[in-house]
Amino acid sequence: MLERKLISTDDGSATIFIPEWNESYHSKHGAVREAIHVFIQNGLDKIPYKKISVLEIGFGTGLNSFLTFLNAVKRDIQIIYTGLEKYPVQPSEYRLLNYSKSIIDNFNVADYEVIKPDDLYQKMMDSNWGDFQEINQIFRLKKVEIDFFEFDYPESEYDLVYFDAFGARVQPELWTSELFEKIHFGMKTGGLLTTYSSKGSVRRALKELGFEVEKLAGPPGKREMINAIKK
Ligand SMILES: C[S@@+](CC[C@H](N)C(=O)[O-])C[C@H]1O[C@@H](n2cnc3c(N)ncnc32)[C@H](O)[C@@H]1O
């Protein structure tokens, strides 16, 4: 396994960095800021349902899952969340991440304090892998330790997909039709895939599979990102 180091990003939140690849789990311009922009504001916020089924490609530090949880509390909706991850982040690593604090500091979400976000983040990260765990009444989490290509994608299951793989510079095989086709199969018609990349080859691959692709303004440090809707 590759060496992983904790680093701080521009909004004060931490991320993990892989020196050998010169690649981090989130943007150095702000891990929490990027996650909110790409996955919450241009993902979860666009799905109007009271019960939403989410698939995350690359569970990593659990930041997207935690932000989804907090937003579900705010909207009083239910989340069924599946996160795929081949190289789980270890307790010695996630105990040092400061997401609850940085979210509260940067995003004026003091109202979340009543639900003790610190405890909930740790509860999500400590929860068992392999089947659904009830984090609380509104959030069910299934973390699956598996390669993205090996997962048995259920047909027409997901309303929302967070595609949060490492960049194509280091893992080009993950940004291809081969994987997008499996994910497409798993999505409901009208489902939304959101990702931080806006590469032309990625947009073309998604269009060829029948997605309607939209380019949007990216998070700080990135000009554009993509939303893709399954037609
Ligand atoms: C950009 S990071 C994910 C960041 C994560 N969403 C977060 O908020 O921390 C990409 C993740 O994909 C995982 N990964 C890389 N290749 C994989 C593969 N072939 N199958 C499953 N997981 C993989 C990595 O271990 C890493 O956790």
The ligand as a Gaussian input file, in Angstrom:
#p B3LYP/6-31G(d) Opt

LIG

0 1
 C      -10.054000      11.018000      -4.190000
 S      -10.026000       9.747000      -3.000000
 C      -11.623000       9.730000      -2.283000
 C      -11.936000      10.838000      -1.418000
 C      -13.144000      10.546000      -0.575000
 N      -14.382000      10.676000      -1.312000
 C      -13.092000      11.421000       0.634000
 O      -13.946000      12.302000       0.784000
 O      -12.150000      11.222000       1.403000
 C      -10.191000       8.281000      -4.011000
 C      -10.459000       7.015000      -3.228000
 O      -10.609000       5.913000      -4.131000
 C       -9.968000       4.771000      -3.560000
 N       -9.622000       3.868000      -4.671000
 C       -8.622000       4.003000      -5.581000
 N       -8.671000       3.026000      -6.501000
 C       -9.727000       2.243000      -6.179000
 C      -10.310000       1.095000      -6.779000
 N       -9.811000       0.567000      -7.914000
 N      -11.406000       0.540000      -6.201000
 C      -11.910000       1.069000      -5.055000
 N      -11.380000       2.169000      -4.422000
 C      -10.324000       2.760000      -5.001000
 C       -8.784000       5.355000      -2.848000
 O       -8.299000       4.487000      -1.840000
 C       -9.347000       6.651000      -2.268000
 O       -9.882000       6.472000      -0.983000

